[in-house]
Amino acid sequence: MKLEEDFGPDRRIEIETDDEENEAERACQNDEDDTESDVESSSRDHSNSCIDCHSPSWPQTYRQSLDMITSVTPPSVSFLRGSSLSTLSGKRQHSSATESSLSRPLISATSLDKEIPTSTLPIKLSSSSESRFSIRELPPSQQCSYSQSVLNAINALCGIGILSTPYALKEGGWFSLTLLLVFGIITCYTGILLKQCLESSPQLQTYPDIGQAAFGLVGRICIATILYVELYSSCVEYLIMMSDNLSAFFPNAHMEIAGIHLDSYQLCAITSTLVILPTVWLRNLNLLSYVSVGGVVTLVLVVLCLLWVGISGEVGFHPNGKALNLANLPVTIGLYSFCYGSHSVFPNIYSSMKEPSRFPSVLLISFAIAAFTYTGVAICGFLMFGEATKPQFTLNLPTKLVASDIAGWSVVAAPVTKFALTITPVALAIEELLPAQNRSHGVSILIRTILVISTLIVALAVPYFGSVMALIGSLLVMLVSLILPCACYMRLRRDRLTKLQKSALTSEEIAHLPWNIKWRFEQRAVNDCTNCFSRKGTNE
């Protein structure tokens, strides 16, 4: 009896513990069943896009590499002083471990929104995959204030597309300016749609994350590939722009190498590549990120030079041009759409904000400033140069004026810092596809050198700034800024669409209407025949 009294409580505890464990297991199973049923009911179309949870998703370096392109926030003092990698990694693990997309899972199992299927959400990065990537050239993600977010958005929107707006106006006519404003309104709205897609789950941070949440791993890879092709095409544009303006300063430059004649443009393109190539080899791009803050300053400087040339009386303003030119309108559409092709970084700006709820006002302010700037430059440039307007208005500026020299050299200097920051995400994405044992500094330099040389080959083969920009705008920017945001939003938030948004879905139903009518007539014919035979059999 004494032994039973001594061991009785323990036995009762064990029995109660086992019962609690069994009840917990049954509760977990019930919760899992409920969750699975909810997911299955809300994601019937996503069942075939299941992702292996043990393999990391490509690309993993997207967010931090894209942050360098548009961020106007200067890097921390520790980076500028050249602190060691171990010190930086220790600080990042201590203070900002939750801010880096490379050091935390993209989606945690406990914070999933039931509206999005778990099989299509970005997957957790394994610890082995974290250690395989060298991220010493990527600055840690920073929380941006409202004013910094506005500057980041303006820096992303107001790019090299402003150089071609007078040419686009010349090609399409005065009425084409309405397209510039319409594109601005639509792309601002699609930027807000991306924000609502990010709100579907608190762990979504980048455009590829949205693609994976909407369309699975295939969607993530396709969207990331499109974004990287757009970045690569922008590098080609930088090289063409730099070569055109350099050849304008040295029109008589030429060279003979092994019987090959190099004209001014070809010689300047090769020279520009040799100047850019060392910046691409840098392992730490924080200094370039700091220098690239001058992108907004360069834009303002070029616009002021254009206005100064027009006001000074050397050129003046001369009203002319057609009202509408339908023959060249496709070129105008491509050039105008290129101006608003910044949706690839909008999710990054939203994720880095201290107050994400104010992101719509950030978009409204930045798009309003961009639309006003683009429209003003287009009107002023076309009034100044008329039908002689070139794809880059800096090539129309008189060569003897100081303002023209300032604008030309500013356009030449800008790609030196922008090129390396733009090509780095593409290089890092390619490095991720290599086996871990092949990822070294030498391989990284080789990949970046090949990318730069390939952009030189494309720039020499297609040396047409306006045509390449129109192609990028019509093909890539239309996908990234117009089609994909709407497709992802309809996929993720289909149950919350408004009546106006649902009206866009009627086209899909109308497309299937003839088949529905045909099917109904066939069913009615079968039913009539069946009833006829049944009545005939009854009468007999």
Stockholm file with secondary structure:
# STOCKHOLM 1.0

chainA/1-540         MKLEEDFGPDRRIEIETDDEENEAERACQNDEDDTESDVESSSRDHSNSCIDCHSPSWPQTYRQSLDMITSVTPPSVSFLRGSSLSTLSGKRQHSSATESSLSRPLISATSLDKEIPTSTLPIKLSSSSESRFSIRELPPSQQCSYSQSVLNAINALCGIGILSTPYALKEGGWFSLTLLLVFGIITCYTGILLKQCLESSPQLQTYPDIGQAAFGLVGRICIATILYVELYSSCVEYLIMMSDNLSAFFPNAHMEIAGIHLDSYQLCAITSTLVILPTVWLRNLNLLSYVSVGGVVTLVLVVLCLLWVGISGEVGFHPNGKALNLANLPVTIGLYSFCYGSHSVFPNIYSSMKEPSRFPSVLLISFAIAAFTYTGVAICGFLMFGEATKPQFTLNLPTKLVASDIAGWSVVAAPVTKFALTITPVALAIEELLPAQNRSHGVSILIRTILVISTLIVALAVPYFGSVMALIGSLLVMLVSLILPCACYMRLRRDRLTKLQKSALTSEEIAHLPWNIKWRFEQRAVNDCTNCFSRKGTNE
#=GR chainA/1-540 SS CHHHHHHHHHHHHHHHHHHHHHHHHHHHHHHHHHHHHHHHHHCGGGTTCCCCTTSCCSCSSHHHHHHHHHCCSCCCHHHHTTCCHHHHHHHHHHHSTTTCTTSSCSSCTTSCCTTSCGGGSCCCCCHHHHHTCCCTTSCCCCCBCHHHHHHHHHHHHSSGGGGGHHHHHHHHCGGGHHHHHHHHHHHHHHHHHHHHHHTTSTTCCSHHHHHHHHHHHHHHHHHHHHHHHHHHHHHHHHHHHHHHHHHHHCTTCCEEETTEEECHHHHHHHHHHHHHHHHHTCSCCHHHHHHTTHHHHHHHHHHHHHHHHHHSSSSCCCCCCCSCCSTTHHHHHHHHHHHTCCTTTHHHHHHTBSCGGGHHHHHHHHHHHHHHHHHHHHHHHHHHHGGGCCSSGGGTSCTTSHHHHHHHHHHHHHHHHHHHHHHHHHHHHHHHTSCGGGCCHHHHHHHHHHHHHHHHHHHHHCCCHHHHHHHHIIIIIHIIIIIHHHHHHHHHSGGGCCHHHHGGGHHHHHHTHHHHHHHHHHHHHHHHHHHHHHHHHHHC
#=GC SS_cons         CHHHHHHHHHHHHHHHHHHHHHHHHHHHHHHHHHHHHHHHHHCGGGTTCCCCTTSCCSCSSHHHHHHHHHCCSCCCHHHHTTCCHHHHHHHHHHHSTTTCTTSSCSSCTTSCCTTSCGGGSCCCCCHHHHHTCCCTTSCCCCCBCHHHHHHHHHHHHSSGGGGGHHHHHHHHCGGGHHHHHHHHHHHHHHHHHHHHHHTTSTTCCSHHHHHHHHHHHHHHHHHHHHHHHHHHHHHHHHHHHHHHHHHHHCTTCCEEETTEEECHHHHHHHHHHHHHHHHHTCSCCHHHHHHTTHHHHHHHHHHHHHHHHHHSSSSCCCCCCCSCCSTTHHHHHHHHHHHTCCTTTHHHHHHTBSCGGGHHHHHHHHHHHHHHHHHHHHHHHHHHHGGGCCSSGGGTSCTTSHHHHHHHHHHHHHHHHHHHHHHHHHHHHHHHTSCGGGCCHHHHHHHHHHHHHHHHHHHHHCCCHHHHHHHHIIIIIHIIIIIHHHHHHHHHSGGGCCHHHHGGGHHHHHHTHHHHHHHHHHHHHHHHHHHHHHHHHHHC
//
